[in-house]
Amino acid sequence: MIYFVFILAAVVVVISAVYLNQFGDVISRKSSLSGAAVGTFLIAGATSLPELTTSLTAVYIDNPDIAVGNMLGSNVFNLLILASMDIIYRRQRLFQRVNNKENIPSASIGLLFLLIIIFSLCIPGSIEIFGMGIEMIVIVLLYIFSMKFISGGESEQEEEGQTKDYSLRAAVIGFIIASVIVFISGSALSVSGDRMAEASGLDASFVGSFLIAASTSLPELVAVYAAFRLANYNMAIGSILGSNLFNIQLLALTDLLYREGAILTSVQASHIFIACLGVVMTLIMIFLLIRPASMRSHWRYAAPSLLMTLIYFIASYVLF
């Protein structure tokens, strides 16, 4: 029954999050809030709501390993999505068709965030301010400062990928309903994942980092696939890298609401493994963005993405 609830909740999260993204896009384009920054924030918040509700529920049931693992695991799964699409559509040569000046800063900032998290996980204890680890405060400040280096032109790209349209009133109502559904199903996903870890003996960090993280990241998979179908490669990469940055900010919010101290001091050491996996995959992603477009073989071109995919599944097996 626990496994059935987990799978059902994952399916509901995916379907409702896809609608959430569509409604959010309509609101950002048709309301007075339709500036690029607000639109991007609204869409990012919509697609990241499953991760947020799942991690907040994990905090509520006092399982910080699922909360942290969900955010870090979602980031590496997002990178796996890009690698998989790059392999499948290797003839289109995704990383040679994008504006690297827009995507390299996002990837580099994400790499810096992961290094800060690894450093915090490696040292005992943490300086706390209002119960929040100082490393999370540093990450939030860096995120705010870095916004001027990251292009805000994602709203136009997302508008190109819009396949359905609604009235503003219908979009607002739909967004609220979808948000409630995501909140309930995301909570069910976290609680059932916690029970599944207890019943099966699986490590809670594995459940959070791979099973739950993969489930909450499936809306991003749908969005990236749609962007590929539209040959909008810059949106595909930018949305994933931007989502990863936003997820780390949600981890900071999770830390703020966790009342047992800095959340990174309350989790298992295995999260260092997940964060290091994120570092390796991000470095490969940066390499893909900066390498010269000179090779002729499609498989040689896809080799880094194949390596990224292989590393992910080896890490999943080792942690399992």
Buried (B, 14 or more C-beta within 10 A) or exposed (E): EBEEBBEBBBEBBBBBBBBBBBBBBBBBBBBEEBEBEBBBBBBBBBBBBBBBBBBBBBBBBEBBBBBBBBBBBBBBBBBBBBBBBBBBBBEBBBBBBBBBEBBBBBBBBBBBBBBBBBEBBEEEEBEBEEBBBEBBBBBBEBBEEBEEEBBBBBBEBBBEBBEEEBEEEEBBEBBEBBBEBBBBBBBBBBBBBBBBBEEEEBBBBBBBBBBBBBBBBBBBBBBBBBBBEBEBBBBBBBBBBBBBBBBBBBBBBBBBBBEEBBBBBBBBEBBBBBBBBBBBBBBBBBBBBEBEEEEEEEEEBBEBBBBBBEBBEEBBEEBE
